């Protein structure tokens, strides 16, 4: 039985909100991490790794004020979320 987990990477303005207590997360594994590299490093430590591309979603630069970040991370996130196999 695979355990699904929602990983939240929040900026300093959103960290104060208790997203984990929202009804949509009731009974589900939810964790906060400081950065995307932290997620990758943690996942690489696991012996087996299964990520379902259809279950990946993200919000990047919702206010359209991080153009450099969006241009650096956007292609990688799109590739990860749309990869098949």
Secondary structure, DSSP 8 states (H G I E B T S, - for coil): ----EEEE---TTTTTS-GGGSGGGTTSEEEE-S-HHHHHHHHHTSSS----GGG------TTS--HHHHHHHHHHHHHHHH---
